[in-house]
């Protein structure tokens, strides 16, 4: 297991959970590619660059008074890729409604920075994307 790659990804998660979006994005490459799950964000496309990724993360936070992405399983896939299966919890800012879901993420780490972040609300699709089966 590449502990370095895993550490970069876990530091990104910790910064995001602390609402330190600038710190999270600073752990990414300048030309980071972020791929939101099209099943939840149908208008989404690949976001290129720190600013677009920062805007996306800030937008996701704007709807929630609380939010937490808690890694439950972290797998070093190799080739700089880290698969994270997480529990995501949040409380709506306007509604106060609490929600819970699973979120799988594939991070590609290059040179000690997140170069790509892909999000999946279907863990099977995340497994398939890294060439694994459930």
PyMOL commands that set and color helices and strands:
alter all, ss='L'
color gray80, all
select helices_A, chain A and resi 3-17+21-26+50-62+123-129
alter helices_A, ss='H'
color red, helices_A
select strands_A, chain A and resi 28-35+47-48+64-78+81-92+98-110+113-120
alter strands_A, ss='S'
color yellow, strands_A
deselect
rebuild
show_as cartoon
